[in-house]
Amino acid sequence: MQNLRELPEGAKFSAQNGRASVEAQRHGDSIVLTGKADSIARRCIYFENQVFRQRQSIDSLNRLIATSQAANHELAELAAARSGTEATVEKTRKPPATWHWWLLSGFLAGGAAAAWLTRTNPLKAIISLIKKLF
């Protein structure tokens, strides 16, 4: 403080540490301090709050969808009971997994291409390729 009081009128003293800086200036008998900091911390807090609000919205929407689906199911059962028929709930079917067949045919096509390029018997090339892999 004594060094700041000894500054000439209008002189400034500044110091910086990382992304924060402080500036001191003497005006008569008073000393004016000005501090600056990088806005990254404020931006992080802003985005954390925004993510928190979005998660709350998503959670509340998921709860609303679940209650709506339950109410819809109950209404379908009630309508089916009134009409004397059984409630039919449509379920989507998962298509059969065929990725392994595509993988096998890719290996075979690659082996046949390698055999054709080397002008050897394709079956021998495919068998030797399979033996090399396993």
Contact map, one row per residue, 1 for C-alpha under 8 A:
11111000000000000000000000000000000000000000000000000000000000000000000000000000000000000000000000000000000000000000000000000000000000
11111100000000000000000000000000000000000000000000000000000000000000000000000000000000000000000000000000000000000000000000000000000000
11111110000000000000000000000000000000000000000000000000000000000000000000000000000000000000000000000000000000000000000000000000000000
11111110000010000000000101000010000000000000000000000000000000000000000000000000000000000000000000000000000000000000000000000000000000
11111110000000000000000001001010000000000000000000000000000000000000000000000000000000000000000000000000000000000000000000000000000000
01111111000000000000000000000000000000000000000000000000000000000000000000000000000000000000000000000000000000000000000000000000000000
00111111101100000000000001000000000000000000000000000000000000000000000000000000000000000000000000000000000000000000000000000000000000
00000111111000000000000001000000000000000000000000000000000000000000000000000000000000000000000000000000000000000000000000000000000000
00000011111000000000000001110000000000000000000000000000000000000000000000000000000000000000000000000000000000000000000000000000000000
00000001111100000000000011100000000000000000000000000000000000000000000000000000000000000000000000000000000000000000000000000000000000
00000011111110000000000011000000000000000000000000000000000000000000000000000000000000000000000000000000000000000000000000000000000000
00000010011111000000001111000000000000000000000000000000000000000000000000000000000000000000000000000000000000000000000000000000000000
00010000001111100000001110000000000000000000000000000000000000000000000000000000000000000000000000000000000000000000000000000000000000
00000000000111110000111100000000000000000000000000000000000000000000000000000000000000000000000000000000000000000000000000000000000000
00000000000011111000111000000000000000000000000000000000000000000000000000000000000000000000000000000000000000000000000000000000000000
00000000000001111111110000000000000000000000000000000000000000000000000000000000000000000000000000000000000000000000000000000000000000
00000000000000111111100000000000000000000000000000000000000000000000000000000000000000000000000000000000000000000000000000000000000000
00000000000000011111100000000000000000000000000000000000000000000000000000000000000000000000000000000000000000000000000000000000000000
00000000000000011111100000000000000011000000000000000000000000000000000000000000000000000000000000000000000000000000000000000000000000
00000000000000011111110000000000001111000000000000000000000000000000000000000000000000000000000000000000000000000000000000000000000000
00000000000001111111111000000000001110000000000000000000000000000000000000000000000000000000000000000000000000000000000000000000000000
00000000000001110001111100000000111100000000000000000000000000000000000000000000000000000000000000000000000000000000000000000000000000
00000000000111100000111110000000111000000000000000000000000000000000000000000000000000000000000000000000000000000000000000000000000000
00010000000111000000011111000011110000000000000000000000000000000000000000000000000000000000000000000000000000000000000000000000000000
00000000011110000000001111100011100000000000000000000000000000000000000000000000000000000000000000000000000000000000000000000000000000
00011011111100000000000111111111000000000000000000000000000000000000000000000000000000000000000000000000000000000000000000000000000000
00000000110000000000000011111111000000000000000000000000000000000000000000000000000000000000000000000000000000000000000000000000000000
00000000100000000000000001111110000000000000000000000000000000000000000000000000000000000000000000000000000000000000000000000000000000
00001000000000000000000001111110000000000000000000000000000000000000000000000000000000000000000000000000000000000000000000000000000000
00000000000000000000000001111111000000000000000000000000000000000000000000000000000000000000000000000000000000000000000000000000000000
00011000000000000000000111111111100000000000000000000000000000000000000000000000000000000000000000000000000000000000000000000000000000
00000000000000000000000111100111110000000000000000000000000000000000000000000000000000000000000000000000000000000000000000000000000000
00000000000000000000011110000011111000000000000000000000000000000000000000000000000000000000000000000000000000000000000000000000000000
00000000000000000000011100000001111100000000000000000000000000000000000000000000000000000000000000000000000000000000000000000000000000
00000000000000000001111000000000111110000000000000000000000000000000000000000000000000000000000000000000000000000000000000000000000000
00000000000000000001110000000000011111000000000000000000000000000000000000000000000000000000000000000000000000000000000000000000000000
00000000000000000011100000000000001111100000000000000000000000000000000000000000000000000000000000000000000000000000000000000000000000
00000000000000000011000000000000000111111000000000000000000000000000000000000000000000000000000000000000000000000000000000000000000000
00000000000000000000000000000000000011111110000000000000000000000000000000000000000000000000000000000000000000000000000000000000000000
00000000000000000000000000000000000001111111000000000000000000000000000000000000000000000000000000000000000000000000000000000000000000
00000000000000000000000000000000000001111111100000000000000000000000000000000000000000000000000000000000000000000000000000000000000000
00000000000000000000000000000000000000111111110000000000000000000000000000000000000000000000000000000000000000000000000000000000000000
00000000000000000000000000000000000000111111111000000000000000000000000000000000000000000000000000000000000000000000000000000000000000
00000000000000000000000000000000000000011111111100000000000000000000000000000000000000000000000000000000000000000000000000000000000000
00000000000000000000000000000000000000001111111110000000000000000000000000000000000000000000000000000000000000000000000000000000000000
00000000000000000000000000000000000000000111111111000000000000000000000000000000000000000000000000000000000000000000000000000000000000
00000000000000000000000000000000000000000011111111100000000000000000000000000000000000000000000000000000000000000000000000000000000000
00000000000000000000000000000000000000000001111111110000000000000000000000000000000000000000000000000000000000000000000000000000000000
00000000000000000000000000000000000000000000111111111000000000000000000000000000000000000000000000000000000000000000000000000000000000
00000000000000000000000000000000000000000000011111111100000000000000000000000000000000000000000000000000000000000000000000000000000000
00000000000000000000000000000000000000000000001111111110000000000000000000000000000000000000000000000000000000000000000000000000000000
00000000000000000000000000000000000000000000000111111111000000000000000000000000000000000000000000000000000000000000000000000000000000
00000000000000000000000000000000000000000000000011111111100000000000000000000000000000000000000000000000000000000000000000000000000000
00000000000000000000000000000000000000000000000001111111110000000000000000000000000000000000000000000000000000000000000000000000000000
00000000000000000000000000000000000000000000000000111111111000000000000000000000000000000000000000000000000000000000000000000000000000
00000000000000000000000000000000000000000000000000011111111100000000000000000000000000000000000000000000000000000000000000000000000000
00000000000000000000000000000000000000000000000000001111111110000000000000000000000000000000000000000000000000000000000000000000000000
00000000000000000000000000000000000000000000000000000111111111000000000000000000000000000000000000000000000000000000000000000000000000
00000000000000000000000000000000000000000000000000000011111111100000000000000000000000000000000000000000000000000000000000000000000000
00000000000000000000000000000000000000000000000000000001111111110000000000000000000000000000000000000000000000000000000000000000000000
00000000000000000000000000000000000000000000000000000000111111111000000000000000000000000000000000000000000000000000000000000000000000
00000000000000000000000000000000000000000000000000000000011111111100000000000000000000000000000000000000000000000000000000000000000000
00000000000000000000000000000000000000000000000000000000001111111110000000000000000000000000000000000000000000000000000000000000000000
00000000000000000000000000000000000000000000000000000000000111111111000000000000000000000000000000000000000000000000000000000000000000
00000000000000000000000000000000000000000000000000000000000011111111100000000000000000000000000000000000000000000000000000000000000000
00000000000000000000000000000000000000000000000000000000000001111111110000000000000000000000000000000000000000000000000000000000000000
00000000000000000000000000000000000000000000000000000000000000111111111000000000000000000000000000000000000000000000000000000000000000
00000000000000000000000000000000000000000000000000000000000000011111111100000000000000000000000000000000000000000000000000000000000000
00000000000000000000000000000000000000000000000000000000000000001111111110000000000000000000000000000000000000000000000000000000000000
00000000000000000000000000000000000000000000000000000000000000000111111111000000000000000000000000000000000000000000000000000000000000
00000000000000000000000000000000000000000000000000000000000000000011111111100000000000000000000000000000000000000000000000000000000000
00000000000000000000000000000000000000000000000000000000000000000001111111110000000000000000000000000000000000000000000000000000000000
00000000000000000000000000000000000000000000000000000000000000000000111111111000000000000000000000000000000000000000000000000000000000
00000000000000000000000000000000000000000000000000000000000000000000011111111100000000000000000000000000000000000000000000000000000000
00000000000000000000000000000000000000000000000000000000000000000000001111111110000000000000000000000000000000000000000000000000000000
00000000000000000000000000000000000000000000000000000000000000000000000111111111000000100000000000000000000000000000000000000000000000
00000000000000000000000000000000000000000000000000000000000000000000000011111111100001100000000000000000000000000000000000000000000000
00000000000000000000000000000000000000000000000000000000000000000000000001111111110000000000000000000000000000000000000000000000000000
00000000000000000000000000000000000000000000000000000000000000000000000000111111111000100000000000000000000000000000000000000000000000
00000000000000000000000000000000000000000000000000000000000000000000000000011111111111100000000000000000000000000000000000000000000000
00000000000000000000000000000000000000000000000000000000000000000000000000001111111111100000000000000000000000000000000000000000000000
00000000000000000000000000000000000000000000000000000000000000000000000000000111111110000000000000000000000000000000000000000000000000
00000000000000000000000000000000000000000000000000000000000000000000000000000011111110000000000000000000000000000000000000000000000000
00000000000000000000000000000000000000000000000000000000000000000000000000000001111111000000000000000000000000000000000000000000000000
00000000000000000000000000000000000000000000000000000000000000000000000000000001111111100000000000000000000000000000000000000000000000
00000000000000000000000000000000000000000000000000000000000000000000000000001001100111110000000000000000000000000000000000000000000000
00000000000000000000000000000000000000000000000000000000000000000000000000011011100011111000000000000000000000000000000000000000000000
00000000000000000000000000000000000000000000000000000000000000000000000000000000000001111100000000000000000000000000000000000000000000
00000000000000000000000000000000000000000000000000000000000000000000000000000000000000111110000000000000000000000000000000000000000000
00000000000000000000000000000000000000000000000000000000000000000000000000000000000000011111000000000000000000000000000000000000000000
00000000000000000000000000000000000000000000000000000000000000000000000000000000000000001111100000000000000000000000000000000000000000
00000000000000000000000000000000000000000000000000000000000000000000000000000000000000000111110000000000000000000000000000000000000000
00000000000000000000000000000000000000000000000000000000000000000000000000000000000000000011111000000000000000000000000000000000000000
00000000000000000000000000000000000000000000000000000000000000000000000000000000000000000001111100000000000000000000000000000000000000
00000000000000000000000000000000000000000000000000000000000000000000000000000000000000000000111110000000000000000000000000000000000000
00000000000000000000000000000000000000000000000000000000000000000000000000000000000000000000011111000000000000000000000000000000000000
00000000000000000000000000000000000000000000000000000000000000000000000000000000000000000000001111110000000000000000000000000000000000
00000000000000000000000000000000000000000000000000000000000000000000000000000000000000000000000111111100000000000000000000000000000000
00000000000000000000000000000000000000000000000000000000000000000000000000000000000000000000000011111110000000000000000000000000000000
00000000000000000000000000000000000000000000000000000000000000000000000000000000000000000000000011111111000000000000000000000000000000
00000000000000000000000000000000000000000000000000000000000000000000000000000000000000000000000001111111100000000000000000000000000000
00000000000000000000000000000000000000000000000000000000000000000000000000000000000000000000000001111111110000000000000000000000000000
00000000000000000000000000000000000000000000000000000000000000000000000000000000000000000000000000111111111000000000000000000000000000
00000000000000000000000000000000000000000000000000000000000000000000000000000000000000000000000000011111111100000000000000000000000000
00000000000000000000000000000000000000000000000000000000000000000000000000000000000000000000000000001111111110000000000000000000000000
00000000000000000000000000000000000000000000000000000000000000000000000000000000000000000000000000000111111111000000000000000000000000
00000000000000000000000000000000000000000000000000000000000000000000000000000000000000000000000000000011111111100000000000000000000000
00000000000000000000000000000000000000000000000000000000000000000000000000000000000000000000000000000001111111110000000000000100000000
00000000000000000000000000000000000000000000000000000000000000000000000000000000000000000000000000000000111111111000000000000000000000
00000000000000000000000000000000000000000000000000000000000000000000000000000000000000000000000000000000011111111100000000000000000000
00000000000000000000000000000000000000000000000000000000000000000000000000000000000000000000000000000000001111111110000001001100100000
00000000000000000000000000000000000000000000000000000000000000000000000000000000000000000000000000000000000111111111000001101100000000
00000000000000000000000000000000000000000000000000000000000000000000000000000000000000000000000000000000000011111111100000000000000000
00000000000000000000000000000000000000000000000000000000000000000000000000000000000000000000000000000000000001111111110000001000000000
00000000000000000000000000000000000000000000000000000000000000000000000000000000000000000000000000000000000000111111111111001100000000
00000000000000000000000000000000000000000000000000000000000000000000000000000000000000000000000000000000000000011111111111000000000000
00000000000000000000000000000000000000000000000000000000000000000000000000000000000000000000000000000000000000001111111000000000000000
00000000000000000000000000000000000000000000000000000000000000000000000000000000000000000000000000000000000000000111111100000000000000
00000000000000000000000000000000000000000000000000000000000000000000000000000000000000000000000000000000000000000011111110000000000000
00000000000000000000000000000000000000000000000000000000000000000000000000000000000000000000000000000000000000000011011111011000000000
00000000000000000000000000000000000000000000000000000000000000000000000000000000000000000000000000000000000000000011001111111000000000
00000000000000000000000000000000000000000000000000000000000000000000000000000000000000000000000000000000000000110011000111111100000000
00000000000000000000000000000000000000000000000000000000000000000000000000000000000000000000000000000000000000010000000011111110000000
00000000000000000000000000000000000000000000000000000000000000000000000000000000000000000000000000000000000000000000000111111111000000
00000000000000000000000000000000000000000000000000000000000000000000000000000000000000000000000000000000000000110110000111111111100000
00000000000000000000000000000000000000000000000000000000000000000000000000000000000000000000000000000000000100110010000001111111110000
00000000000000000000000000000000000000000000000000000000000000000000000000000000000000000000000000000000000000000000000000111111111000
00000000000000000000000000000000000000000000000000000000000000000000000000000000000000000000000000000000000000000000000000011111111100
00000000000000000000000000000000000000000000000000000000000000000000000000000000000000000000000000000000000000100000000000001111111110
00000000000000000000000000000000000000000000000000000000000000000000000000000000000000000000000000000000000000000000000000000111111111
00000000000000000000000000000000000000000000000000000000000000000000000000000000000000000000000000000000000000000000000000000011111111
00000000000000000000000000000000000000000000000000000000000000000000000000000000000000000000000000000000000000000000000000000001111111
00000000000000000000000000000000000000000000000000000000000000000000000000000000000000000000000000000000000000000000000000000000111111
00000000000000000000000000000000000000000000000000000000000000000000000000000000000000000000000000000000000000000000000000000000011111
